[in-house]
Structures are given as structure tokens and as C-alpha cells.
Amino acid sequence: MIMNTLSIVQYLEFPRNVLFAAVLIAILTFLYKKRKDSKIVRFMLSSRATIGSIIAIIIGAMGVAFIPDFSTSVIFILILLFVLSNLFFVILYGYRNKRGKRLRFLLNHVGLWIALFAGFIGAADTKEVNTTVFRNAPTNEAFYKNGERTFLDYKLMLHSFDVVYSTDGTPTNYEARVIIERDTALLKVNHPYSHTLFENMYLTGYDIAGGNNAQYCTVQIVFSPWKFPMLLGIIMMLCGSVMLFIQGPKRTKL
């Protein structure tokens, strides 16, 4: 029986995703060191593979933007694996040959690889649930996008709600004070509240008819354990870009 795409993504939860990462890195390193003259390695180090990776990234970005659930499709997974493999071979090759500009090369390329890889292997560990938080009625019930019910490790209850209206009576901003166990958190629209290092809460809706006396609000809770490795990769790329700007391109003497 062939495993469907969504099951493949869900299967790569921790620690299986870490094991998958280790195996993939080991295979690519082995191919580079022991099979450097093979067709696959030569292709991965060619300009054709680099151009193919750029095109693949563009296709992947457009697919995620315009096609629902494209990020869990077989095509998207294959695109990521191809781009990551090509980039990994380029890093191994460039590390030995970019002596004068090795640090900025590594910051840019390794940073991009870490950011992409963290996004890929962390997809299965990222959880999104929605919950309706009521006044005077603590709840820990939440729902995934597919409607499956789950329960949080803590209870939420709406303490107060505040809406700002324009002159024509249209809501322009709103915020909620939510009791989380014994603590009170201020949730603002478009401003996530960090409940823990890996867990953010987003205020997504409210009892419009109730206004400032809203009897409930809706909250989206996102658990992203791989966001810091992804952030590390982005910071590395920014540092590499700064070095590239300061040092400038390598000049040849006349």
C-alpha cells in the first residue's frame, strides 16, 4: 500500500525527522567523497543543477502561494529534496575552494540550507489549532483544520474585550485579555502572543454582535519547535549579505 503525501509529512515527526536528516546528510557526504566522479554528483555541481534549483524554488513558491495544500504534496517534497541536495554539494565543494571568502560563502549557503531544511523537517512538528474562548467558562478544547478535536495542556477564559471603532462604526482594532490558568495575557489582532518559546497565540475573531461586551473570541495556537533553527539560518544569511556588501566582489589586478 502506497502511503499518501499527508501521511509522509506526518510520519516525519520528531525524532524520525532528525534521523531522516542524519541519513540524508550521510548519503550526500558519502556520494561527494567516494563517488565524486559519478554522473549524479557531477550534475549536482553543474550550472544546470543550479539553474534547475532556482527554477524549482520559483515553482515551489508559486505553488505554495496559489495551490491549497501544495506544501504537503509529493511535488513540493521532491523540489525541496532536489534544492537541498544541490545546495549541500555546492557547500562541500565551495568550502574547499573559497579560501579568500570562505566565511561569507558559508554564512550565505549554510544559512540558506539550514533555513530550508528546518522548514522541511519541521513541517510535521508544526501544529495549528483553533479554540473558542468564552467568558466565565474555562476551556481547553481545540480543533485542527480538519475538524479533529484535541485538548490543550492548559485552560483559557476570556477576561475582557476591547474594540476600537472608526467614525462610521467599523471596527478598526480589537484586543482581548485572556486568562491562561493563573496568568493573564493580552492578545492583539496581528500581534502574536508568545505563550512559550515555541508556542504563539493569535487573536483571529470575536463576538461581533457583542462588541466590547463580546462573550467569546477565537484564538489560533501555533506550535513551531523548529522556528529557531530557521531563524538561525536567516540570521546567517543576513550576516553573509552584510559581509558581501562590506567586502565587495573580488577584484582582479590589471
Secondary structure by P-SEA (a helix, b strand, c coil): ccccaaaaaaaccaaaaaaaaaaaaaaaaaaaacccccaaaaaaacaaaaaaaaaaaaaaaaaaaccccccccaaaaaaaaaaaaaaaaaaaaaaacccccaaaaaaaaaaaaaaaaaaaaacccbbbbbbbbbcccccccccccccccccccbbbbbcbbbbbbcccccccccccccccccbbbbbcccccccccccbbbbbccccccccccccbbbbbbbbbcaaaaaaaaaaaaaaaaaaaaaaccccccc
